[in-house]
Structures are given as structure tokens and as C-alpha cells.
Amino acid sequence: QVQLVESGGGLVQAGGSLRLSCVASGTISYINAMAWYRQAPGKQRELVARISTSSNTNYADSVKGRFTISRDNAKNSVYLQMNGLKPEDTGVYFCTAVFPFRDYWGQGTQVTVSS
């Protein structure tokens, strides 16, 4: 069983920054990659950033140049540094661990950006 716990969300003004953290626990030997998704109010869940076991990264076009995903394998953690936040970044952010046959999801952490 795998558990993911996110933290670091909150309320910030436009232009501000937040750093999200996610810690994985349980049977995590077979994690292939980790990612952050978000779901804005009234919208579908979308991929924000992904990082592979070799630390290759991919970002949604809307966050390129503003967000940075990183991981610390020794701590079983993944992070999302969010700079230059915009109101459209508002949503629930979910940490995801990718396994060969399924993905595991955290409970999510709320990010609210005011104008």
C-alpha cells in the first residue's frame, strides 16, 4: 500500500510564491515517476508537472518558466516550487506516484491565488 501526503498549499496574492511538498510512504520500491496535477473550480484535472526517475521533467505550457518540480529520492519526496502565481493557478493540487500498473494519488492541497 502507498500513501501520499501533500502540504504547503495556502492563500497568496497574485505574484506570490508557494512550495508544495509530497511525501510518499509504504511499498514505494517500484515508483517510476512522480507528478503534480491540479483541478481548478469547474474544470477537469490537468497535469501540471512530471518528473521521471532520471529527473527528466515536463510541464504544462501554462506553468513553464514559473513552476519547478524536483524530487529527493532519499526522502521519498517530490516538490513543486510555484513562483509568479496567477489567479488561474487556483485549484486543488494533487501529488501522484506512477507505478507499472496504476497510479496513486494524495488527498490534495488547496492553492488559492487572489487578484
N, C-alpha and C positions, 0 to 999 in steps of 0.2 A: 504494500500500500504506500502511496506517495501523497504527501501533503505539501501545499504551497501556501505561504503566508506573506501577503503584501503589506507594506507600510509606507508612510511618507506622503500620503495624499493630504489635501487641505484646501483652504481658500486663499487665493492670491489675486492681486491686481494684474491687469494686462502688463506684460513686460517683465514680470517677475519670474522666479525660478523655483523648481521643486526637484527633489531627488527621491525617486521611488526605489524601494528595496523589496526583494523577494527572496525568501529562504526556503529551500527545499529540504524535506526530511523523509525518512522511510527508505524503501528499496529504490535507490536512485542510481544504481550502477550502470543502467542502460540508457540514461538520458542522452539523446542525440543533439538536441539544440534547445534553446530557450527563447522565449519571445514575450513581447508585450502586446496585448490587444486593448482596444478601448471601445466603449459603447456610449455614444452621445445620446441625449434625450431624443426619443422618436426615431433613432437611426439604428441600422444594423451594426453588429460588432465588426470592427475592422482591425487588420493587422497594422500595428504601429512600427515595430522594430523586431528584428530577429537576429540572434547570434548563434553561430554554429560551434561545434566542439573545437574547431580550429580558430575560433574568434573572427570568422568572416561575418560581416554584418550586412543587413538590408533594412531599408527604411521606407516608409510611406513617403510619397512625394511631398505631402503636406507638412512633414516634420523635418525633412532633410536640412541640415545646417543649424537646426535648433535643438534637436534631441540627440543624445548619445547613449547607446546601450553597451554595457560591459558585463563581464562575469568574473567571478572568483571561484574557481573550481574547488580550492581548498576549503572554502567556507560554504560551498553548495549554494551560492547566491548569484543573483543577477540584478542589475541596477539599470535605472533609466534616469539619466540627467536631463531635465527639461528646462531649457532656457528660452527667453523671449516668448513666454506663454501668451496665447491669444484666447479670447472668449470661445472661439470654436474648438479649442482643445478641451473644453469642459466635457466630462464624462466619467464613467467608471472604468478604471484601468485594471486589467487582469494579467497576471503572470501565468505563463503556460510553459510546461515542460513537455518536450516531444520525445516519445518513446517509439520503438519499432511498430507497435500495433495500435497505439492510442495516445491521446494527449491528456494531460492532467491540468486542471485549472484551479487557480486560487479563488478566494471569495470576492476579490476586487477591492480597490480603494478609490474613494471618490476624489476627483480633482475638479475644483470649481474656479474658473478664471473670470473675474469681474471686469467690466469695461470702465 
